[in-house]
Amino acid sequence: MQMPSRVLEGNRPAVNPQVRRICQRDTLSRDDPRLWGLHRAARVLKKADRTSPLRCGRKRDVWARELSTIYSQAAANQWSASRDMPWSDLPKLSAQVESAVGQIMTFLTENEFAALYVPARFIPRIHPHYREVVEVLAMQVVDEARHAEAFTRRAEAGGAGLGTTATSGQLSLKTLLEEPDFTTATFLLCVMGEGTFLTLLRFLGEHAPDRVTATLARLAHRDEARHVAFGTEHMRYVFEREPDMRLSMAAAVERRSQMLASISGLSSYVHDALVVFAGGGISIPQIRTGSRHVAELQREMDRARRERLQSLGFELS
């Protein structure tokens, strides 16, 4: 690290009066795009390069409450797909059920990569003074990478392997990756997307045909709950300061819905796999049972989604 050219008493770097006034504000230099560095921690203030790739330089852009709690829980609850999964307990399932598991794991893996790419794209844009946000997002990336590994391993462990990839997943990922605003992307991914994912993972755990799949769904659900918590707390922080942003978020959901209108809902591959998974097979009674469970899942997804939005102050018709 380059040492400052002039040092005051106590070996502190000299800071000009204008910068000192900036640093005494509640928002500190976090809200001043001209400055760079971990100002309070490093005590060294320098002007930032105007070509800096950082775009999220205001506290409002990225902040959320409970960041320390979310990060601490993430660090304490890391798990390993090799060490913590009871792979030796995996039974021999029927070919139809195992194929359904493989198709569902394919769908989950594709969604996990979307949930990995989005925060990874924003991390290098966030000012380092918001290190708590960077730490939480970095843990999200680690979580999603582990989920993708574990879901893929489960698909392959039973012999069925990965299933069919639907174009809906690719288009859904495209709309998320093209969103330039951190708050909007966080709302679409963490609140809307991963919030719905929580309901699906709970469903998979309840209807799992084996202990390995049940354990995987439970551990992934625990991780995803933290991601949803971050997204929800970020939105609360933003809405408290800019209530009209709810209109922008509603418009973003509408835009994305229009882009995905032709592929709304679960793909037929995933829907049919969930029916076989929840019903336990392909006999007529099993298909009827599975269809009933999947219909209940879709109603619960809608109910939980509406509940999350109402908790954030949205007025729903």
C-alpha positions in Angstrom: 0.0 0.0 0.0 1.3 3.5 -0.9 2.0 5.5 2.3 0.6 9.0 2.5 3.1 11.8 2.0 2.1 13.7 5.1 1.1 12.3 8.5 -0.6 14.0 11.4 -0.4 13.3 15.1 -1.1 9.6 15.9 0.2 8.6 12.4 -3.1 9.5 10.8 -3.1 10.6 7.1 -3.8 14.2 6.5 -7.4 14.9 5.3 -8.4 18.2 3.8 -11.3 20.1 5.4 -13.7 19.4 2.6 -13.2 15.7 2.7 -13.4 15.8 6.5 -16.9 17.4 6.3 -18.0 14.7 3.8 -16.8 12.0 6.2 -18.7 13.5 9.2 -22.1 13.0 7.5 -24.2 10.0 8.4 -23.9 8.7 4.9 -20.1 9.4 5.0 -18.2 9.2 1.7 -20.3 6.2 0.7 -22.6 8.7 -1.1 -19.8 10.6 -2.8 -18.8 9.0 -6.1 -15.6 11.2 -6.2 -14.0 9.2 -3.4 -12.7 5.8 -3.2 -11.6 3.3 -0.6 -12.6 1.9 2.8 -12.5 5.5 4.1 -13.3 5.1 7.8 -11.3 1.9 8.1 -8.3 2.9 6.1 -8.2 6.6 7.0 -6.8 7.3 3.5 -9.0 9.3 1.1 -8.2 9.6 -2.5 -10.1 10.9 -5.6 -11.5 8.0 -7.7 -10.6 7.5 -11.3 -13.4 8.8 -13.4 -13.2 5.7 -15.5 -13.9 3.5 -12.5 -16.3 0.6 -13.3 -18.1 1.1 -10.0 -21.7 2.1 -10.6 -23.3 1.4 -7.2 -21.8 4.1 -5.2 -24.7 5.3 -3.1 -25.9 3.6 0.1 -29.5 3.6 -1.2 -28.3 1.6 -4.3 -27.3 -1.5 -2.4 -27.9 -1.3 1.4 -30.1 -3.6 3.5 -30.6 -4.1 7.2 -29.5 -7.3 9.0 -26.5 -7.7 6.7 -24.2 -8.8 9.5 -26.8 -11.4 10.7 -27.4 -12.7 7.2 -23.6 -13.0 6.6 -23.0 -14.7 9.9 -25.7 -17.2 9.3 -24.3 -17.9 5.9 -20.8 -18.4 7.2 -22.0 -20.7 10.0 -24.3 -22.9 7.8 -22.0 -23.8 4.9 -22.4 -27.4 3.9 -20.7 -29.7 1.4 -22.3 -31.8 -1.3 -19.7 -34.5 -0.7 -19.6 -34.4 3.1 -23.1 -33.6 4.3 -25.3 -35.6 1.8 -26.2 -39.2 2.7 -25.3 -40.5 -0.7 -24.9 -44.1 0.6 -28.6 -44.1 1.5 -29.8 -43.5 -2.0 -32.2 -46.3 -2.9 -33.0 -47.8 -6.3 -36.1 -46.0 -7.4 -38.3 -46.9 -10.3 -37.1 -45.7 -13.7 -40.0 -43.3 -14.0 -39.6 -41.7 -10.6 -35.8 -41.5 -11.1 -36.3 -39.9 -14.5 -38.6 -37.3 -12.9 -36.0 -36.6 -10.3 -33.4 -36.0 -13.0 -35.7 -33.6 -14.8 -36.5 -31.6 -11.7 -32.8 -31.4 -10.8 -32.1 -30.1 -14.3 -34.6 -27.3 -13.8 -33.2 -26.5 -10.4 -29.6 -26.4 -11.7 -30.5 -24.0 -14.5 -32.2 -21.7 -12.0 -29.2 -21.8 -9.7 -26.9 -20.7 -12.4 -29.2 -17.7 -13.0 -29.1 -16.9 -9.3 -25.3 -17.2 -9.4 -24.7 -15.0 -12.5 -26.8 -12.1 -11.3 -25.1 -11.2 -8.0 -21.7 -12.1 -9.5 -22.3 -9.5 -12.2 -23.0 -6.8 -9.7 -20.3 -7.5 -7.1 -17.5 -5.7 -9.0 -19.8 -2.6 -9.4 -20.4 -2.1 -5.7 -18.2 0.5 -3.9 -15.9 -1.3 -1.4 -17.1 0.9 1.4 -20.2 -1.3 1.3 -18.2 -4.4 2.1 -21.1 -6.0 4.0 -23.2 -6.1 0.9 -20.3 -7.5 -1.1 -19.8 -10.2 1.5 -23.4 -11.3 1.5 -23.6 -11.4 -2.3 -20.3 -13.4 -2.4 -21.8 -15.9 -0.1 -24.9 -16.1 -2.3 -22.6 -17.0 -5.3 -20.9 -19.7 -3.2 -24.3 -21.1 -2.2 -25.6 -21.2 -5.7 -22.5 -22.9 -7.0 -22.8 -25.5 -4.3 -26.5 -26.0 -5.1 -25.7 -26.5 -8.8 -23.1 -29.1 -8.0 -25.4 -30.9 -5.6 -28.5 -30.9 -7.9 -26.4 -32.2 -10.8 -24.9 -34.9 -8.6 -28.3 -36.0 -7.5 -29.5 -36.3 -11.1 -26.5 -38.4 -12.0 -26.4 -40.5 -8.8 -29.6 -42.4 -9.6 -28.6 -43.2 -13.1 -31.1 -41.1 -15.0 -28.8 -38.1 -15.5 -29.9 -34.6 -16.5 -33.1 -34.1 -18.3 -34.4 -31.7 -21.0 -33.5 -28.0 -21.0 -36.4 -25.8 -21.9 -36.0 -22.5 -23.8 -38.0 -20.8 -21.0 -35.1 -21.1 -18.7 -32.7 -19.4 -21.2 -35.1 -16.6 -21.8 -35.8 -16.1 -18.1 -32.0 -15.9 -17.5 -31.6 -13.4 -20.4 -34.1 -11.0 -18.9 -32.3 -11.0 -15.5 -28.9 -10.6 -17.0 -30.0 -7.7 -19.1 -31.4 -5.7 -16.1 -28.8 -2.9 -15.4 -30.2 -1.7 -12.1 -29.2 -3.5 -8.9 -32.4 -2.9 -7.0 -34.6 -4.1 -9.8 -32.5 -7.2 -10.4 -32.5 -7.9 -6.7 -36.3 -7.6 -6.6 -36.9 -9.8 -9.6 -34.4 -12.4 -8.5 -34.4 -12.5 -4.7 -38.0 -11.5 -3.9 -39.9 -12.8 -6.9 -37.8 -15.6 -8.2 -36.1 -17.1 -5.2 -39.1 -16.5 -3.1 -41.1 -18.8 -5.3 -38.1 -21.2 -5.3 -38.6 -21.5 -1.5 -42.1 -22.9 -2.0 -40.8 -25.3 -4.6 -38.0 -26.6 -2.4 -40.3 -27.1 0.5 -42.6 -29.1 -1.8 -39.8 -31.3 -3.0 -38.7 -32.0 0.6 -42.2 -33.0 1.6 -42.7 -35.3 -1.3 -39.1 -36.6 -1.8 -38.9 -40.3 -2.7 -35.6 -40.7 -0.8 -33.5 -39.3 2.0 -30.9 -37.8 -0.2 -33.4 -35.7 -2.2 -35.1 -34.6 1.0 -31.8 -33.6 2.7 -30.8 -31.7 -0.4 -34.1 -29.8 -0.6 -33.9 -28.9 3.1 -30.3 -27.6 2.9 -30.9 -25.6 -0.2 -34.1 -24.1 1.3 -32.1 -22.9 4.3 -29.7 -21.1 2.0 -32.3 -19.7 -0.3 -34.2 -18.3 2.7 -31.2 -16.0 3.4 -31.1 -14.8 -0.2 -34.8 -13.9 0.0 -34.1 -12.2 3.4 -31.4 -10.0 1.8 -33.7 -9.1 -1.1 -36.6 -8.3 1.2 -34.5 -6.1 3.5 -32.9 -4.3 0.6 -36.4 -3.5 -0.8 -37.6 -2.3 2.6 -34.6 0.0 2.9 -35.3 1.4 -0.6 -39.1 1.8 -0.2 -38.7 3.6 3.2 -36.7 6.3 1.3 -38.4 6.2 -2.1 -42.0 4.9 -1.7 -42.7 5.5 -5.4 -40.1 2.9 -6.3 -42.9 0.3 -5.8 -44.4 1.6 -9.0 -41.0 1.0 -10.8 -40.8 -2.5 -9.4 -44.4 -3.3 -10.5 -43.5 -2.0 -14.0 -40.4 -4.1 -14.1 -42.4 -7.2 -13.2 -44.9 -6.3 -15.9 -42.2 -5.9 -18.5 -40.6 -9.2 -17.6 -44.0 -10.9 -17.7 -44.7 -9.6 -21.2 -41.3 -10.9 -22.4 -42.0 -14.3 -20.9 -45.7 -14.4 -21.8 -45.3 -17.2 -24.3 -43.6 -19.4 -21.7 -45.4 -18.5 -18.5 -45.6 -21.1 -15.8 -43.7 -24.3 -15.5 -42.6 -26.0 -18.7 -44.4 -29.2 -19.6 -41.2 -31.2 -18.8 -41.0 -29.9 -15.3 -44.8 -30.0 -14.6 -45.0 -33.6 -15.7 -41.9 -34.5 -13.7 -43.4 -32.9 -10.6 -46.6 -34.9 -11.1 -44.7 -38.2 -11.2 -42.4 -37.1 -8.3 -45.3 -36.1 -6.0 -47.5 -39.0 -7.0 -44.8 -41.6 -6.7 -45.2 -43.2 -10.1 -47.1 -43.3 -13.4 -50.2 -45.4 -12.6 -53.5 -43.6 -13.0 -54.1 -43.2 -9.2 -50.5 -41.9 -8.8 -50.9 -39.4 -11.6 -54.2 -38.2 -10.1 -52.5 -37.8 -6.7 -49.5 -36.1 -8.2 -51.6 -33.7 -10.3 -53.5 -32.7 -7.1 -50.3 -32.0 -5.2 -48.9 -29.9 -8.1 -52.1 -27.9 -8.4 -51.8 -27.2 -4.6 -48.1 -26.2 -5.2 -49.0 -23.7 -7.8 -51.7 -22.2 -5.5 -49.2 -22.0 -2.7 -46.7 -20.3 -4.9 -49.2 -17.7 -5.8 -50.3 -17.2 -2.2 -46.8 -16.9 -0.8 -45.8 -14.5 -3.6 -48.8 -12.2 -2.8 -47.9 -12.4 0.9 -44.3 -11.3 0.3 -45.5 -8.4 -1.9 -48.0 -7.2 0.6 -45.4 -7.3 3.3 -43.4 -4.9 1.2 -46.3 -2.5 1.0 -47.7 -3.4 -2.5 -51.4 -3.1 -2.9 -52.7 -6.1 -4.8 -56.1 -6.4 -6.5 
